[in-house]
Amino acid sequence: MKEETTYGHQELINQAIDYIHTHLHQTLSSEMLAMEMNMSVYHFHRLFKSYLQETISAYITRQRMERAVTVSYTHLRAHET
């Protein structure tokens, strides 16, 4: 793969990750994310998985769980003081 293509793909994945993090509280789907990135669902899914070694839905679920743990911990610490 050409270096410019690899860089372009990495930028798209970074944009997708930013979008996911900004919209975690909303319903997210592979189809919607692919549309946001102006890519086919098939190509976006393959590209995402090749860069992050996990599917889009697994990534979103993991991010939501990590955010829930952080919020719970923060809430718990606030009540301890």
LINUR-V757623 format. One record per residue. N is the residue number from 0. RES is the residue in three letters. PHI is phi in radians with two decimals (999 if undefined). PSI is psi in radians with two decimals (none if undefined). D_LAST is the distance of its C-alpha to the last C-alpha in Angstrom with 1 decimal. Layout:
BEGIN
n=N res=RES phi=PHI psi=PSI d_last=D_LAST
n=N res=RES phi=PHI psi=PSI d_last=D_LAST
END
This chain:
BEGIN
n=0 res=MET phi=999 psi=2.43 d_last=54.3
n=1 res=LYS phi=-1.19 psi=2.62 d_last=54.7
n=2 res=GLU phi=-1.07 psi=-0.69 d_last=52.0
n=3 res=GLU phi=-1.12 psi=-0.68 d_last=51.9
n=4 res=THR phi=-1.15 psi=-0.78 d_last=51.4
n=5 res=THR phi=-1.06 psi=-0.77 d_last=48.7
n=6 res=TYR phi=-1.10 psi=-0.75 d_last=46.9
n=7 res=GLY phi=-1.08 psi=-0.72 d_last=47.4
n=8 res=HIS phi=-1.15 psi=-0.74 d_last=46.0
n=9 res=GLN phi=-1.07 psi=-0.69 d_last=42.9
n=10 res=GLU phi=-1.10 psi=-0.74 d_last=42.4
n=11 res=LEU phi=-1.09 psi=-0.74 d_last=42.7
n=12 res=ILE phi=-1.13 psi=-0.74 d_last=40.3
n=13 res=ASN phi=-1.08 psi=-0.71 d_last=37.7
n=14 res=GLN phi=-1.12 psi=-0.73 d_last=38.3
n=15 res=ALA phi=-1.11 psi=-0.75 d_last=37.9
n=16 res=ILE phi=-1.09 psi=-0.78 d_last=34.6
n=17 res=ASP phi=-1.04 psi=-0.76 d_last=33.4
n=18 res=TYR phi=-1.09 psi=-0.79 d_last=34.6
n=19 res=ILE phi=-1.03 psi=-0.84 d_last=32.9
n=20 res=HIS phi=-1.11 psi=-0.63 d_last=29.5
n=21 res=THR phi=-1.26 psi=-0.53 d_last=30.0
n=22 res=HIS phi=-2.01 psi=0.42 d_last=31.2
n=23 res=LEU phi=-1.02 psi=-0.52 d_last=29.2
n=24 res=HIS phi=-1.35 psi=-0.10 d_last=28.2
n=25 res=GLN phi=-1.88 psi=2.92 d_last=32.0
n=26 res=THR phi=-1.23 psi=2.21 d_last=34.8
n=27 res=LEU phi=-2.14 psi=2.47 d_last=36.2
n=28 res=SER phi=-2.41 psi=2.80 d_last=39.5
n=29 res=SER phi=-1.03 psi=-0.71 d_last=41.7
n=30 res=GLU phi=-1.08 psi=-0.80 d_last=44.4
n=31 res=MET phi=-1.15 psi=-0.75 d_last=42.2
n=32 res=LEU phi=-1.13 psi=-0.73 d_last=40.9
n=33 res=ALA phi=-1.06 psi=-0.73 d_last=44.5
n=34 res=MET phi=-1.12 psi=-0.72 d_last=45.7
n=35 res=GLU phi=-1.06 psi=-0.59 d_last=43.0
n=36 res=MET phi=-1.61 psi=0.05 d_last=44.3
n=37 res=ASN phi=0.99 psi=0.82 d_last=47.9
n=38 res=MET phi=-2.31 psi=2.81 d_last=48.7
n=39 res=SER phi=-1.25 psi=2.67 d_last=50.1
n=40 res=VAL phi=-1.04 psi=-0.78 d_last=47.7
n=41 res=TYR phi=-1.04 psi=-0.88 d_last=49.6
n=42 res=HIS phi=-1.16 psi=-0.74 d_last=49.5
n=43 res=PHE phi=-1.09 psi=-0.77 d_last=45.8
n=44 res=HIS phi=-1.07 psi=-0.81 d_last=44.8
n=45 res=ARG phi=-1.08 psi=-0.79 d_last=46.9
n=46 res=LEU phi=-1.12 psi=-0.80 d_last=45.6
n=47 res=PHE phi=-1.04 psi=-0.85 d_last=41.9
n=48 res=LYS phi=-1.15 psi=-0.62 d_last=42.3
n=49 res=SER phi=-1.18 psi=-0.54 d_last=44.4
n=50 res=TYR phi=-1.48 psi=-0.63 d_last=41.8
n=51 res=LEU phi=-1.90 psi=-0.09 d_last=38.6
n=52 res=GLN phi=1.00 psi=0.49 d_last=40.2
n=53 res=GLU phi=-2.69 psi=2.73 d_last=38.7
n=54 res=THR phi=-1.24 psi=2.89 d_last=39.7
n=55 res=ILE phi=-1.07 psi=-0.82 d_last=38.2
n=56 res=SER phi=-1.13 psi=-0.67 d_last=36.9
n=57 res=ALA phi=-1.13 psi=-0.71 d_last=35.3
n=58 res=TYR phi=-1.10 psi=-0.81 d_last=33.7
n=59 res=ILE phi=-1.08 psi=-0.79 d_last=32.3
n=60 res=THR phi=-1.06 psi=-0.79 d_last=31.0
n=61 res=ARG phi=-1.09 psi=-0.75 d_last=29.3
n=62 res=GLN phi=-1.11 psi=-0.71 d_last=27.7
n=63 res=ARG phi=-1.14 psi=-0.71 d_last=26.4
n=64 res=MET phi=-1.15 psi=-0.76 d_last=25.0
n=65 res=GLU phi=-1.10 psi=-0.70 d_last=23.3
n=66 res=ARG phi=-1.15 psi=-0.70 d_last=21.8
n=67 res=ALA phi=-1.10 psi=-0.72 d_last=20.6
n=68 res=VAL phi=-1.10 psi=-0.77 d_last=18.9
n=69 res=THR phi=-1.09 psi=-0.80 d_last=17.2
n=70 res=VAL phi=-1.13 psi=-0.75 d_last=16.1
n=71 res=SER phi=-1.09 psi=-0.78 d_last=14.9
n=72 res=TYR phi=-1.10 psi=-0.78 d_last=13.0
n=73 res=THR phi=-1.07 psi=-0.76 d_last=11.4
n=74 res=HIS phi=-1.13 psi=-0.75 d_last=10.7
n=75 res=LEU phi=-1.09 psi=-0.79 d_last=9.3
n=76 res=ARG phi=-1.12 psi=-0.62 d_last=6.9
n=77 res=ALA phi=-1.14 psi=-0.57 d_last=5.9
n=78 res=HIS phi=-1.45 psi=-0.26 d_last=5.5
n=79 res=GLU phi=-1.34 psi=-0.46 d_last=3.8
n=80 res=THR phi=-1.52 psi=none d_last=0.0
END
